[in-house]
Structure formats: C-alpha cells, structure tokens
Amino acid sequence: MPGMGGMGNMQNMMKQMQKMQKQMEEAQSELGEKTVEGTAGGGMVTIVVTGHKKVVDVKIDPEAVDPEDVEMLQDTILAALNDAMDKADKLSESTMGQFTKGMNLPGLF
C-alpha cells in the first residue's frame, strides 16, 4: 500500500522520543543521587546539596561560631548555600543539557 512509509517513520519517531524520555528520567534520578559541595569562609561552612537542590549536609567549623558575630556566620552560611546551589545548577545543566542540545523545546525545562 502506498503511503505506509510515513506511518513507519512516525512510529520510529515515537520510539525515539520514548527512549529519550526514559534516558531523561534516568538522568533526572541520577541527578538526585549526585551531590555538590558549596563552601564559604575558607571552608568554615560547607553545604552539600544534591543535583535536585536538596540540602543533605551542613558542616560548620566550630571556629566560625562567634556569639558576638552571628551575622557573619549567617552571611557565611548564605554564601556557602548559594555556592552549592550554583554548582547544583551547573551539574543539572551538564547532565540534562545533553538532551536539550539541538532541540528547541520551550517549556520542557
């Protein structure tokens, strides 16, 4: 029958899309298992977050705890948290970027 070739292509494309979606889901869940460390104050504060931006660990050097200067500690924690979030963004971009490269799908990410 003429015109059946078009259907085959469509099915192929759907298969490709499903395969890619599966790969994306796997990459997404891997992201949740990967961690990055944000630090500030010369390592006084270390914050560990997953690729999904979930904070899993906070380490504060006892020397960073100055009851006279709580503000400095708060600023250091903020800086470490922002550092960790930036790194999580980069990790996410490098992990998920492979799927969006060459594909213009607005609203996907």
Phi and psi restraints in degrees (range 20) as a CNS / XPLOR table:
assign (resid 1 and name C) (resid 2 and name N)
       (resid 2 and name CA) (resid 2 and name C) 1.0 -69.8 20.0 2
assign (resid 2 and name N) (resid 2 and name CA)
       (resid 2 and name C) (resid 3 and name N) 1.0 148.9 20.0 2
assign (resid 2 and name C) (resid 3 and name N)
       (resid 3 and name CA) (resid 3 and name C) 1.0 89.0 20.0 2
assign (resid 3 and name N) (resid 3 and name CA)
       (resid 3 and name C) (resid 4 and name N) 1.0 -1.7 20.0 2
assign (resid 3 and name C) (resid 4 and name N)
       (resid 4 and name CA) (resid 4 and name C) 1.0 -74.7 20.0 2
assign (resid 4 and name N) (resid 4 and name CA)
       (resid 4 and name C) (resid 5 and name N) 1.0 -24.2 20.0 2
assign (resid 4 and name C) (resid 5 and name N)
       (resid 5 and name CA) (resid 5 and name C) 1.0 -56.1 20.0 2
assign (resid 5 and name N) (resid 5 and name CA)
       (resid 5 and name C) (resid 6 and name N) 1.0 -37.6 20.0 2
assign (resid 5 and name C) (resid 6 and name N)
       (resid 6 and name CA) (resid 6 and name C) 1.0 -60.9 20.0 2
assign (resid 6 and name N) (resid 6 and name CA)
       (resid 6 and name C) (resid 7 and name N) 1.0 -39.8 20.0 2
assign (resid 6 and name C) (resid 7 and name N)
       (resid 7 and name CA) (resid 7 and name C) 1.0 -64.8 20.0 2
assign (resid 7 and name N) (resid 7 and name CA)
       (resid 7 and name C) (resid 8 and name N) 1.0 -42.0 20.0 2
assign (resid 7 and name C) (resid 8 and name N)
       (resid 8 and name CA) (resid 8 and name C) 1.0 -58.5 20.0 2
assign (resid 8 and name N) (resid 8 and name CA)
       (resid 8 and name C) (resid 9 and name N) 1.0 -43.9 20.0 2
assign (resid 8 and name C) (resid 9 and name N)
       (resid 9 and name CA) (resid 9 and name C) 1.0 -60.8 20.0 2
assign (resid 9 and name N) (resid 9 and name CA)
       (resid 9 and name C) (resid 10 and name N) 1.0 -41.4 20.0 2
assign (resid 9 and name C) (resid 10 and name N)
       (resid 10 and name CA) (resid 10 and name C) 1.0 -63.4 20.0 2
assign (resid 10 and name N) (resid 10 and name CA)
       (resid 10 and name C) (resid 11 and name N) 1.0 -44.2 20.0 2
assign (resid 10 and name C) (resid 11 and name N)
       (resid 11 and name CA) (resid 11 and name C) 1.0 -63.0 20.0 2
assign (resid 11 and name N) (resid 11 and name CA)
       (resid 11 and name C) (resid 12 and name N) 1.0 -42.4 20.0 2
assign (resid 11 and name C) (resid 12 and name N)
       (resid 12 and name CA) (resid 12 and name C) 1.0 -58.3 20.0 2
assign (resid 12 and name N) (resid 12 and name CA)
       (resid 12 and name C) (resid 13 and name N) 1.0 -45.2 20.0 2
assign (resid 12 and name C) (resid 13 and name N)
       (resid 13 and name CA) (resid 13 and name C) 1.0 -63.1 20.0 2
assign (resid 13 and name N) (resid 13 and name CA)
       (resid 13 and name C) (resid 14 and name N) 1.0 -41.2 20.0 2
assign (resid 13 and name C) (resid 14 and name N)
       (resid 14 and name CA) (resid 14 and name C) 1.0 -62.3 20.0 2
assign (resid 14 and name N) (resid 14 and name CA)
       (resid 14 and name C) (resid 15 and name N) 1.0 -41.6 20.0 2
assign (resid 14 and name C) (resid 15 and name N)
       (resid 15 and name CA) (resid 15 and name C) 1.0 -60.7 20.0 2
assign (resid 15 and name N) (resid 15 and name CA)
       (resid 15 and name C) (resid 16 and name N) 1.0 -45.3 20.0 2
assign (resid 15 and name C) (resid 16 and name N)
       (resid 16 and name CA) (resid 16 and name C) 1.0 -59.0 20.0 2
assign (resid 16 and name N) (resid 16 and name CA)
       (resid 16 and name C) (resid 17 and name N) 1.0 -45.0 20.0 2
assign (resid 16 and name C) (resid 17 and name N)
       (resid 17 and name CA) (resid 17 and name C) 1.0 -62.8 20.0 2
assign (resid 17 and name N) (resid 17 and name CA)
       (resid 17 and name C) (resid 18 and name N) 1.0 -42.7 20.0 2
assign (resid 17 and name C) (resid 18 and name N)
       (resid 18 and name CA) (resid 18 and name C) 1.0 -64.4 20.0 2
assign (resid 18 and name N) (resid 18 and name CA)
       (resid 18 and name C) (resid 19 and name N) 1.0 -41.8 20.0 2
assign (resid 18 and name C) (resid 19 and name N)
       (resid 19 and name CA) (resid 19 and name C) 1.0 -61.7 20.0 2
assign (resid 19 and name N) (resid 19 and name CA)
       (resid 19 and name C) (resid 20 and name N) 1.0 -44.9 20.0 2
assign (resid 19 and name C) (resid 20 and name N)
       (resid 20 and name CA) (resid 20 and name C) 1.0 -65.6 20.0 2
assign (resid 20 and name N) (resid 20 and name CA)
       (resid 20 and name C) (resid 21 and name N) 1.0 -38.9 20.0 2
assign (resid 20 and name C) (resid 21 and name N)
       (resid 21 and name CA) (resid 21 and name C) 1.0 -62.7 20.0 2
assign (resid 21 and name N) (resid 21 and name CA)
       (resid 21 and name C) (resid 22 and name N) 1.0 -40.7 20.0 2
assign (resid 21 and name C) (resid 22 and name N)
       (resid 22 and name CA) (resid 22 and name C) 1.0 -62.4 20.0 2
assign (resid 22 and name N) (resid 22 and name CA)
       (resid 22 and name C) (resid 23 and name N) 1.0 -44.5 20.0 2
assign (resid 22 and name C) (resid 23 and name N)
       (resid 23 and name CA) (resid 23 and name C) 1.0 -62.4 20.0 2
assign (resid 23 and name N) (resid 23 and name CA)
       (resid 23 and name C) (resid 24 and name N) 1.0 -38.9 20.0 2
assign (resid 23 and name C) (resid 24 and name N)
       (resid 24 and name CA) (resid 24 and name C) 1.0 -65.2 20.0 2
assign (resid 24 and name N) (resid 24 and name CA)
       (resid 24 and name C) (resid 25 and name N) 1.0 -41.7 20.0 2
assign (resid 24 and name C) (resid 25 and name N)
       (resid 25 and name CA) (resid 25 and name C) 1.0 -63.5 20.0 2
assign (resid 25 and name N) (resid 25 and name CA)
       (resid 25 and name C) (resid 26 and name N) 1.0 -41.5 20.0 2
assign (resid 25 and name C) (resid 26 and name N)
       (resid 26 and name CA) (resid 26 and name C) 1.0 -62.6 20.0 2
assign (resid 26 and name N) (resid 26 and name CA)
       (resid 26 and name C) (resid 27 and name N) 1.0 -44.1 20.0 2
assign (resid 26 and name C) (resid 27 and name N)
       (resid 27 and name CA) (resid 27 and name C) 1.0 -63.2 20.0 2
assign (resid 27 and name N) (resid 27 and name CA)
       (resid 27 and name C) (resid 28 and name N) 1.0 -39.2 20.0 2
assign (resid 27 and name C) (resid 28 and name N)
       (resid 28 and name CA) (resid 28 and name C) 1.0 -60.5 20.0 2
assign (resid 28 and name N) (resid 28 and name CA)
       (resid 28 and name C) (resid 29 and name N) 1.0 -46.1 20.0 2
assign (resid 28 and name C) (resid 29 and name N)
       (resid 29 and name CA) (resid 29 and name C) 1.0 -71.2 20.0 2
assign (resid 29 and name N) (resid 29 and name CA)
       (resid 29 and name C) (resid 30 and name N) 1.0 -32.3 20.0 2
assign (resid 29 and name C) (resid 30 and name N)
       (resid 30 and name CA) (resid 30 and name C) 1.0 -61.9 20.0 2
assign (resid 30 and name N) (resid 30 and name CA)
       (resid 30 and name C) (resid 31 and name N) 1.0 -39.1 20.0 2
assign (resid 30 and name C) (resid 31 and name N)
       (resid 31 and name CA) (resid 31 and name C) 1.0 -55.8 20.0 2
assign (resid 31 and name N) (resid 31 and name CA)
       (resid 31 and name C) (resid 32 and name N) 1.0 -38.7 20.0 2
assign (resid 31 and name C) (resid 32 and name N)
       (resid 32 and name CA) (resid 32 and name C) 1.0 -67.9 20.0 2
assign (resid 32 and name N) (resid 32 and name CA)
       (resid 32 and name C) (resid 33 and name N) 1.0 -20.9 20.0 2
assign (resid 32 and name C) (resid 33 and name N)
       (resid 33 and name CA) (resid 33 and name C) 1.0 -93.3 20.0 2
assign (resid 33 and name N) (resid 33 and name CA)
       (resid 33 and name C) (resid 34 and name N) 1.0 -21.8 20.0 2
assign (resid 33 and name C) (resid 34 and name N)
       (resid 34 and name CA) (resid 34 and name C) 1.0 -79.1 20.0 2
assign (resid 34 and name N) (resid 34 and name CA)
       (resid 34 and name C) (resid 35 and name N) 1.0 146.3 20.0 2
assign (resid 34 and name C) (resid 35 and name N)
       (resid 35 and name CA) (resid 35 and name C) 1.0 -126.5 20.0 2
assign (resid 35 and name N) (resid 35 and name CA)
       (resid 35 and name C) (resid 36 and name N) 1.0 154.1 20.0 2
assign (resid 35 and name C) (resid 36 and name N)
       (resid 36 and name CA) (resid 36 and name C) 1.0 -129.2 20.0 2
assign (resid 36 and name N) (resid 36 and name CA)
       (resid 36 and name C) (resid 37 and name N) 1.0 155.4 20.0 2
assign (resid 36 and name C) (resid 37 and name N)
       (resid 37 and name CA) (resid 37 and name C) 1.0 -113.9 20.0 2
assign (resid 37 and name N) (resid 37 and name CA)
       (resid 37 and name C) (resid 38 and name N) 1.0 129.9 20.0 2
assign (resid 37 and name C) (resid 38 and name N)
       (resid 38 and name CA) (resid 38 and name C) 1.0 -107.8 20.0 2
assign (resid 38 and name N) (resid 38 and name CA)
       (resid 38 and name C) (resid 39 and name N) 1.0 136.6 20.0 2
assign (resid 38 and name C) (resid 39 and name N)
       (resid 39 and name CA) (resid 39 and name C) 1.0 -130.4 20.0 2
assign (resid 39 and name N) (resid 39 and name CA)
       (resid 39 and name C) (resid 40 and name N) 1.0 159.2 20.0 2
assign (resid 39 and name C) (resid 40 and name N)
       (resid 40 and name CA) (resid 40 and name C) 1.0 -154.5 20.0 2
assign (resid 40 and name N) (resid 40 and name CA)
       (resid 40 and name C) (resid 41 and name N) 1.0 164.9 20.0 2
assign (resid 40 and name C) (resid 41 and name N)
       (resid 41 and name CA) (resid 41 and name C) 1.0 62.6 20.0 2
assign (resid 41 and name N) (resid 41 and name CA)
       (resid 41 and name C) (resid 42 and name N) 1.0 36.6 20.0 2
assign (resid 41 and name C) (resid 42 and name N)
       (resid 42 and name CA) (resid 42 and name C) 1.0 63.6 20.0 2
assign (resid 42 and name N) (resid 42 and name CA)
       (resid 42 and name C) (resid 43 and name N) 1.0 35.4 20.0 2
assign (resid 42 and name C) (resid 43 and name N)
       (resid 43 and name CA) (resid 43 and name C) 1.0 89.2 20.0 2
assign (resid 43 and name N) (resid 43 and name CA)
       (resid 43 and name C) (resid 44 and name N) 1.0 5.0 20.0 2
assign (resid 43 and name C) (resid 44 and name N)
       (resid 44 and name CA) (resid 44 and name C) 1.0 -62.5 20.0 2
assign (resid 44 and name N) (resid 44 and name CA)
       (resid 44 and name C) (resid 45 and name N) 1.0 -36.2 20.0 2
assign (resid 44 and name C) (resid 45 and name N)
       (resid 45 and name CA) (resid 45 and name C) 1.0 -126.7 20.0 2
assign (resid 45 and name N) (resid 45 and name CA)
       (resid 45 and name C) (resid 46 and name N) 1.0 129.8 20.0 2
assign (resid 45 and name C) (resid 46 and name N)
       (resid 46 and name CA) (resid 46 and name C) 1.0 -126.1 20.0 2
assign (resid 46 and name N) (resid 46 and name CA)
       (resid 46 and name C) (resid 47 and name N) 1.0 130.4 20.0 2
assign (resid 46 and name C) (resid 47 and name N)
       (resid 47 and name CA) (resid 47 and name C) 1.0 -124.5 20.0 2
assign (resid 47 and name N) (resid 47 and name CA)
       (resid 47 and name C) (resid 48 and name N) 1.0 128.5 20.0 2
assign (resid 47 and name C) (resid 48 and name N)
       (resid 48 and name CA) (resid 48 and name C) 1.0 -106.7 20.0 2
assign (resid 48 and name N) (resid 48 and name CA)
       (resid 48 and name C) (resid 49 and name N) 1.0 126.4 20.0 2
assign (resid 48 and name C) (resid 49 and name N)
       (resid 49 and name CA) (resid 49 and name C) 1.0 -127.1 20.0 2
assign (resid 49 and name N) (resid 49 and name CA)
       (resid 49 and name C) (resid 50 and name N) 1.0 154.6 20.0 2
assign (resid 49 and name C) (resid 50 and name N)
       (resid 50 and name CA) (resid 50 and name C) 1.0 -83.6 20.0 2
assign (resid 50 and name N) (resid 50 and name CA)
       (resid 50 and name C) (resid 51 and name N) 1.0 172.8 20.0 2
assign (resid 50 and name C) (resid 51 and name N)
       (resid 51 and name CA) (resid 51 and name C) 1.0 -63.6 20.0 2
assign (resid 51 and name N) (resid 51 and name CA)
       (resid 51 and name C) (resid 52 and name N) 1.0 -16.3 20.0 2
assign (resid 51 and name C) (resid 52 and name N)
       (resid 52 and name CA) (resid 52 and name C) 1.0 -93.3 20.0 2
assign (resid 52 and name N) (resid 52 and name CA)
       (resid 52 and name C) (resid 53 and name N) 1.0 11.1 20.0 2
assign (resid 52 and name C) (resid 53 and name N)
       (resid 53 and name CA) (resid 53 and name C) 1.0 64.7 20.0 2
assign (resid 53 and name N) (resid 53 and name CA)
       (resid 53 and name C) (resid 54 and name N) 1.0 34.8 20.0 2
assign (resid 53 and name C) (resid 54 and name N)
       (resid 54 and name CA) (resid 54 and name C) 1.0 -100.6 20.0 2
assign (resid 54 and name N) (resid 54 and name CA)
       (resid 54 and name C) (resid 55 and name N) 1.0 124.0 20.0 2
assign (resid 54 and name C) (resid 55 and name N)
       (resid 55 and name CA) (resid 55 and name C) 1.0 -73.7 20.0 2
assign (resid 55 and name N) (resid 55 and name CA)
       (resid 55 and name C) (resid 56 and name N) 1.0 123.4 20.0 2
assign (resid 55 and name C) (resid 56 and name N)
       (resid 56 and name CA) (resid 56 and name C) 1.0 -112.0 20.0 2
assign (resid 56 and name N) (resid 56 and name CA)
       (resid 56 and name C) (resid 57 and name N) 1.0 -16.4 20.0 2
assign (resid 56 and name C) (resid 57 and name N)
       (resid 57 and name CA) (resid 57 and name C) 1.0 -157.2 20.0 2
assign (resid 57 and name N) (resid 57 and name CA)
       (resid 57 and name C) (resid 58 and name N) 1.0 141.8 20.0 2
assign (resid 57 and name C) (resid 58 and name N)
       (resid 58 and name CA) (resid 58 and name C) 1.0 -131.5 20.0 2
assign (resid 58 and name N) (resid 58 and name CA)
       (resid 58 and name C) (resid 59 and name N) 1.0 123.0 20.0 2
assign (resid 58 and name C) (resid 59 and name N)
       (resid 59 and name CA) (resid 59 and name C) 1.0 -117.7 20.0 2
assign (resid 59 and name N) (resid 59 and name CA)
       (resid 59 and name C) (resid 60 and name N) 1.0 127.4 20.0 2
assign (resid 59 and name C) (resid 60 and name N)
       (resid 60 and name CA) (resid 60 and name C) 1.0 -124.1 20.0 2
assign (resid 60 and name N) (resid 60 and name CA)
       (resid 60 and name C) (resid 61 and name N) 1.0 121.0 20.0 2
assign (resid 60 and name C) (resid 61 and name N)
       (resid 61 and name CA) (resid 61 and name C) 1.0 -64.3 20.0 2
assign (resid 61 and name N) (resid 61 and name CA)
       (resid 61 and name C) (resid 62 and name N) 1.0 128.7 20.0 2
assign (resid 61 and name C) (resid 62 and name N)
       (resid 62 and name CA) (resid 62 and name C) 1.0 -52.1 20.0 2
assign (resid 62 and name N) (resid 62 and name CA)
       (resid 62 and name C) (resid 63 and name N) 1.0 -30.1 20.0 2
assign (resid 62 and name C) (resid 63 and name N)
       (resid 63 and name CA) (resid 63 and name C) 1.0 -67.7 20.0 2
assign (resid 63 and name N) (resid 63 and name CA)
       (resid 63 and name C) (resid 64 and name N) 1.0 -20.1 20.0 2
assign (resid 63 and name C) (resid 64 and name N)
       (resid 64 and name CA) (resid 64 and name C) 1.0 -78.6 20.0 2
assign (resid 64 and name N) (resid 64 and name CA)
       (resid 64 and name C) (resid 65 and name N) 1.0 -13.1 20.0 2
assign (resid 64 and name C) (resid 65 and name N)
       (resid 65 and name CA) (resid 65 and name C) 1.0 -90.2 20.0 2
assign (resid 65 and name N) (resid 65 and name CA)
       (resid 65 and name C) (resid 66 and name N) 1.0 101.4 20.0 2
assign (resid 65 and name C) (resid 66 and name N)
       (resid 66 and name CA) (resid 66 and name C) 1.0 -118.8 20.0 2
assign (resid 66 and name N) (resid 66 and name CA)
       (resid 66 and name C) (resid 67 and name N) 1.0 107.0 20.0 2
assign (resid 66 and name C) (resid 67 and name N)
       (resid 67 and name CA) (resid 67 and name C) 1.0 -56.4 20.0 2
assign (resid 67 and name N) (resid 67 and name CA)
       (resid 67 and name C) (resid 68 and name N) 1.0 -24.3 20.0 2
assign (resid 67 and name C) (resid 68 and name N)
       (resid 68 and name CA) (resid 68 and name C) 1.0 -76.9 20.0 2
assign (resid 68 and name N) (resid 68 and name CA)
       (resid 68 and name C) (resid 69 and name N) 1.0 -21.4 20.0 2
assign (resid 68 and name C) (resid 69 and name N)
       (resid 69 and name CA) (resid 69 and name C) 1.0 -135.9 20.0 2
assign (resid 69 and name N) (resid 69 and name CA)
       (resid 69 and name C) (resid 70 and name N) 1.0 64.4 20.0 2
assign (resid 69 and name C) (resid 70 and name N)
       (resid 70 and name CA) (resid 70 and name C) 1.0 -64.7 20.0 2
assign (resid 70 and name N) (resid 70 and name CA)
       (resid 70 and name C) (resid 71 and name N) 1.0 -33.4 20.0 2
assign (resid 70 and name C) (resid 71 and name N)
       (resid 71 and name CA) (resid 71 and name C) 1.0 -58.2 20.0 2
assign (resid 71 and name N) (resid 71 and name CA)
       (resid 71 and name C) (resid 72 and name N) 1.0 -41.0 20.0 2
assign (resid 71 and name C) (resid 72 and name N)
       (resid 72 and name CA) (resid 72 and name C) 1.0 -63.2 20.0 2
assign (resid 72 and name N) (resid 72 and name CA)
       (resid 72 and name C) (resid 73 and name N) 1.0 -41.1 20.0 2
assign (resid 72 and name C) (resid 73 and name N)
       (resid 73 and name CA) (resid 73 and name C) 1.0 -63.0 20.0 2
assign (resid 73 and name N) (resid 73 and name CA)
       (resid 73 and name C) (resid 74 and name N) 1.0 -42.7 20.0 2
assign (resid 73 and name C) (resid 74 and name N)
       (resid 74 and name CA) (resid 74 and name C) 1.0 -61.3 20.0 2
assign (resid 74 and name N) (resid 74 and name CA)
       (resid 74 and name C) (resid 75 and name N) 1.0 -43.9 20.0 2
assign (resid 74 and name C) (resid 75 and name N)
       (resid 75 and name CA) (resid 75 and name C) 1.0 -62.2 20.0 2
assign (resid 75 and name N) (resid 75 and name CA)
       (resid 75 and name C) (resid 76 and name N) 1.0 -40.0 20.0 2
assign (resid 75 and name C) (resid 76 and name N)
       (resid 76 and name CA) (resid 76 and name C) 1.0 -66.0 20.0 2
assign (resid 76 and name N) (resid 76 and name CA)
       (resid 76 and name C) (resid 77 and name N) 1.0 -41.7 20.0 2
assign (resid 76 and name C) (resid 77 and name N)
       (resid 77 and name CA) (resid 77 and name C) 1.0 -63.1 20.0 2
assign (resid 77 and name N) (resid 77 and name CA)
       (resid 77 and name C) (resid 78 and name N) 1.0 -44.6 20.0 2
assign (resid 77 and name C) (resid 78 and name N)
       (resid 78 and name CA) (resid 78 and name C) 1.0 -58.3 20.0 2
assign (resid 78 and name N) (resid 78 and name CA)
       (resid 78 and name C) (resid 79 and name N) 1.0 -45.3 20.0 2
assign (resid 78 and name C) (resid 79 and name N)
       (resid 79 and name CA) (resid 79 and name C) 1.0 -63.1 20.0 2
assign (resid 79 and name N) (resid 79 and name CA)
       (resid 79 and name C) (resid 80 and name N) 1.0 -41.9 20.0 2
assign (resid 79 and name C) (resid 80 and name N)
       (resid 80 and name CA) (resid 80 and name C) 1.0 -66.2 20.0 2
assign (resid 80 and name N) (resid 80 and name CA)
       (resid 80 and name C) (resid 81 and name N) 1.0 -40.0 20.0 2
assign (resid 80 and name C) (resid 81 and name N)
       (resid 81 and name CA) (resid 81 and name C) 1.0 -64.2 20.0 2
assign (resid 81 and name N) (resid 81 and name CA)
       (resid 81 and name C) (resid 82 and name N) 1.0 -44.8 20.0 2
assign (resid 81 and name C) (resid 82 and name N)
       (resid 82 and name CA) (resid 82 and name C) 1.0 -63.3 20.0 2
assign (resid 82 and name N) (resid 82 and name CA)
       (resid 82 and name C) (resid 83 and name N) 1.0 -39.2 20.0 2
assign (resid 82 and name C) (resid 83 and name N)
       (resid 83 and name CA) (resid 83 and name C) 1.0 -61.1 20.0 2
assign (resid 83 and name N) (resid 83 and name CA)
       (resid 83 and name C) (resid 84 and name N) 1.0 -45.4 20.0 2
assign (resid 83 and name C) (resid 84 and name N)
       (resid 84 and name CA) (resid 84 and name C) 1.0 -63.7 20.0 2
assign (resid 84 and name N) (resid 84 and name CA)
       (resid 84 and name C) (resid 85 and name N) 1.0 -41.6 20.0 2
assign (resid 84 and name C) (resid 85 and name N)
       (resid 85 and name CA) (resid 85 and name C) 1.0 -65.4 20.0 2
assign (resid 85 and name N) (resid 85 and name CA)
       (resid 85 and name C) (resid 86 and name N) 1.0 -39.8 20.0 2
assign (resid 85 and name C) (resid 86 and name N)
       (resid 86 and name CA) (resid 86 and name C) 1.0 -60.4 20.0 2
assign (resid 86 and name N) (resid 86 and name CA)
       (resid 86 and name C) (resid 87 and name N) 1.0 -43.7 20.0 2
assign (resid 86 and name C) (resid 87 and name N)
       (resid 87 and name CA) (resid 87 and name C) 1.0 -67.2 20.0 2
assign (resid 87 and name N) (resid 87 and name CA)
       (resid 87 and name C) (resid 88 and name N) 1.0 -36.4 20.0 2
assign (resid 87 and name C) (resid 88 and name N)
       (resid 88 and name CA) (resid 88 and name C) 1.0 -64.9 20.0 2
assign (resid 88 and name N) (resid 88 and name CA)
       (resid 88 and name C) (resid 89 and name N) 1.0 -39.2 20.0 2
assign (resid 88 and name C) (resid 89 and name N)
       (resid 89 and name CA) (resid 89 and name C) 1.0 -59.7 20.0 2
assign (resid 89 and name N) (resid 89 and name CA)
       (resid 89 and name C) (resid 90 and name N) 1.0 -47.2 20.0 2
assign (resid 89 and name C) (resid 90 and name N)
       (resid 90 and name CA) (resid 90 and name C) 1.0 -63.6 20.0 2
assign (resid 90 and name N) (resid 90 and name CA)
       (resid 90 and name C) (resid 91 and name N) 1.0 -40.8 20.0 2
assign (resid 90 and name C) (resid 91 and name N)
       (resid 91 and name CA) (resid 91 and name C) 1.0 -62.2 20.0 2
assign (resid 91 and name N) (resid 91 and name CA)
       (resid 91 and name C) (resid 92 and name N) 1.0 -44.1 20.0 2
assign (resid 91 and name C) (resid 92 and name N)
       (resid 92 and name CA) (resid 92 and name C) 1.0 -63.2 20.0 2
assign (resid 92 and name N) (resid 92 and name CA)
       (resid 92 and name C) (resid 93 and name N) 1.0 -44.0 20.0 2
assign (resid 92 and name C) (resid 93 and name N)
       (resid 93 and name CA) (resid 93 and name C) 1.0 -61.2 20.0 2
assign (resid 93 and name N) (resid 93 and name CA)
       (resid 93 and name C) (resid 94 and name N) 1.0 -43.6 20.0 2
assign (resid 93 and name C) (resid 94 and name N)
       (resid 94 and name CA) (resid 94 and name C) 1.0 -72.9 20.0 2
assign (resid 94 and name N) (resid 94 and name CA)
       (resid 94 and name C) (resid 95 and name N) 1.0 -30.8 20.0 2
assign (resid 94 and name C) (resid 95 and name N)
       (resid 95 and name CA) (resid 95 and name C) 1.0 -77.1 20.0 2
assign (resid 95 and name N) (resid 95 and name CA)
       (resid 95 and name C) (resid 96 and name N) 1.0 -47.8 20.0 2
assign (resid 95 and name C) (resid 96 and name N)
       (resid 96 and name CA) (resid 96 and name C) 1.0 -88.3 20.0 2
assign (resid 96 and name N) (resid 96 and name CA)
       (resid 96 and name C) (resid 97 and name N) 1.0 -18.3 20.0 2
assign (resid 96 and name C) (resid 97 and name N)
       (resid 97 and name CA) (resid 97 and name C) 1.0 -59.7 20.0 2
assign (resid 97 and name N) (resid 97 and name CA)
       (resid 97 and name C) (resid 98 and name N) 1.0 -29.9 20.0 2
assign (resid 97 and name C) (resid 98 and name N)
       (resid 98 and name CA) (resid 98 and name C) 1.0 -61.0 20.0 2
assign (resid 98 and name N) (resid 98 and name CA)
       (resid 98 and name C) (resid 99 and name N) 1.0 -26.4 20.0 2
assign (resid 98 and name C) (resid 99 and name N)
       (resid 99 and name CA) (resid 99 and name C) 1.0 -86.1 20.0 2
assign (resid 99 and name N) (resid 99 and name CA)
       (resid 99 and name C) (resid 100 and name N) 1.0 -31.2 20.0 2
assign (resid 99 and name C) (resid 100 and name N)
       (resid 100 and name CA) (resid 100 and name C) 1.0 -89.0 20.0 2
assign (resid 100 and name N) (resid 100 and name CA)
       (resid 100 and name C) (resid 101 and name N) 1.0 -17.0 20.0 2
assign (resid 100 and name C) (resid 101 and name N)
       (resid 101 and name CA) (resid 101 and name C) 1.0 -58.4 20.0 2
assign (resid 101 and name N) (resid 101 and name CA)
       (resid 101 and name C) (resid 102 and name N) 1.0 129.7 20.0 2
assign (resid 101 and name C) (resid 102 and name N)
       (resid 102 and name CA) (resid 102 and name C) 1.0 73.7 20.0 2
assign (resid 102 and name N) (resid 102 and name CA)
       (resid 102 and name C) (resid 103 and name N) 1.0 2.2 20.0 2
assign (resid 102 and name C) (resid 103 and name N)
       (resid 103 and name CA) (resid 103 and name C) 1.0 -122.4 20.0 2
assign (resid 103 and name N) (resid 103 and name CA)
       (resid 103 and name C) (resid 104 and name N) 1.0 126.4 20.0 2
assign (resid 103 and name C) (resid 104 and name N)
       (resid 104 and name CA) (resid 104 and name C) 1.0 -105.0 20.0 2
assign (resid 104 and name N) (resid 104 and name CA)
       (resid 104 and name C) (resid 105 and name N) 1.0 88.7 20.0 2
assign (resid 104 and name C) (resid 105 and name N)
       (resid 105 and name CA) (resid 105 and name C) 1.0 -116.5 20.0 2
assign (resid 105 and name N) (resid 105 and name CA)
       (resid 105 and name C) (resid 106 and name N) 1.0 90.4 20.0 2
assign (resid 105 and name C) (resid 106 and name N)
       (resid 106 and name CA) (resid 106 and name C) 1.0 -64.4 20.0 2
assign (resid 106 and name N) (resid 106 and name CA)
       (resid 106 and name C) (resid 107 and name N) 1.0 142.3 20.0 2
assign (resid 106 and name C) (resid 107 and name N)
       (resid 107 and name CA) (resid 107 and name C) 1.0 86.2 20.0 2
assign (resid 107 and name N) (resid 107 and name CA)
       (resid 107 and name C) (resid 108 and name N) 1.0 -2.6 20.0 2
assign (resid 107 and name C) (resid 108 and name N)
       (resid 108 and name CA) (resid 108 and name C) 1.0 -77.7 20.0 2
assign (resid 108 and name N) (resid 108 and name CA)
       (resid 108 and name C) (resid 109 and name N) 1.0 -38.7 20.0 2
